[in-house]
């Protein structure tokens, strides 16, 4: 198991819709372990999706509000009640913007052994489930922003005002 480098905005894998997982084998279990190692070693973490480490398949791990686990091939059910809070992303390091999400979310999918799995949460856990599931569809949280906040976010990203590892080198 290994901590893998996080892909940064601009990498095409982050904008690619991921393929569903069809083989529940040792390779999948190794991917889940690498994702969890990467998550636990990352600062300001709540989740990591497979495309963030360059693997375009529908898998993510999470560690939010005292809940830690993984999900394969998720679908989401969302409440109509909204929540607004700052959101960030390991793939756009150092930038945080107010982002509207559903207050409650239920993710249904499969675990790494092929067994059905359901995770329900509110607040921060619901936000994390939505954020990571978006990654699997090739979406970043900045894609959900609107108006002046979206313009400011895109301006800062274009100007390279995020904490990119390439800028530190």
N, C-alpha and C positions, 0 to 999 in steps of 0.2 A: 504494500500500500504506500501511496506517495502523495505528497502535496503537489498539485499541478499548477502551472502558471495560468493566471486568469487572462482571457482574451479581452482586449480593450476595444471600445467603440471605434468603428472603422473596419474591424475584421469582418469579412463577409459571413462567417459562420454565425454571428450574432443576429443576422437578418435572414437566416434560412429557417424555413419551417422544418421541424425535426421529424424524422421517421418514427413510427411506433416500434416499440421493442417486440420482437417475435420469439426470441430465444432466451430462456431463463436459465442460463448456464453460468459456469465459473467466470466467463468474461464479463457478464453483467454484474456478478457479485464483486468482481475486482473494480469495475467502474464505480459502483456504489461506494465501495470502501475509499477509493481515490477521491471521489466527490466529498465524502465526509471528512477525510484528512485535510482536503483543501479548505473546506468550510471552517473547520476548527482552527486552522492556522491563519485564517484571514482576519484582518481588523474590521470591526464594525459589521459583523456578519449576521445574517438571518437565514440565508439560503444560497445555494449554488446549483445552477442547472448545467446539464451536460454540455450544451453549446458554449458555455463560458470557459470550458477547458478544451474546446475544439472538437467535441464529439456530438454530431447532429442527430441525437436520439432523444426520445421522450422520457427523460429521467431527471429528477432533482432531489436534493436533500435539503433539510431545513432544521433550524434550531431557534425557535421563537417562543416566548412566553412559557418556558419550561417544557416545551414539547420538542422532541428531536426525532427525526426519522427520514424516510425516503418515500418516493412515490414514482411509479412507472406508469406511463400512458394515462395521465390524469384527465378527468373532465371536471368542470366546476359548476356548482350551483351557487348563485349569489343572491343575497338579500337586496331589497330595494333601498334599505336604509344606508345612506352614505357616511363615510368618515373622511375627514381631510387632515392630513398630517404631512410633515416633510418625509420624503422618500429619497433614498440614494441607491447606488448600484456598484458592486465591485468592478463592473465593466466600464463605469464612468466615475472613477474614484475621486472623492473629495467634493463632489457636487451634490447638493440636496435641494429639492424643490417641493413645494406643497403639491400633493398629488391626491386626487379624489379616488377612493376605492370603495367597494361595498364593505359595510361594517361586519357582515357575517359571510363566511364561505364554507362550503363543504366540497372537498376534493374526493373523487372516487377514482380508483385505479387498481393497480396490482402491486404487490411487493416483489422483491427480487427473487422470490421462489415461485412466483406465479399465482399466489393466493390473493383473493380480493382484499382490498384495503380501503377504508374510509377515514378521512380526517376532517373534523369540523372545528372551526374556531371563530373567534371574534377579535376585533381590534387588530393588534400587531400580528397575531398568527394568521388571521384572515388576509391581511395585507401581504404577508410573506407568501402565502399559497397563491394569491393572484399574481404577484410579481414573478414568481418562478414559473408558473404556468404560461405567462406571457412570453418568457424566454423561449419556451418550447415551440411557440408559434412564430418566432422571429421578431418579436416586439420587445422594445425597451420601455421602461417607465416614462421616459421623456416623450414617447409617442402618444401618451394619454393626456399630456398637458395641453392647456388651451390659452389663448389670448396672450397677454403680456408676459405671463410666466413662461409659456412655450417659447416666445421670441427671445426672452432673456436666456433661457437654457440653451437654445440652439446657438445663440451668439457666443456664449461662454464655451461651448463645445468646439465651435469653429475656430475660436481664438486659442484653443488648447489650454483653457484655464482649469483643467482638471488635473489631478495628481497622477499623471501618466508615468509608468515605469520608464518609458522611452525618454521622457524629459529628464529623469533623474540620472540617467546613464552618462 
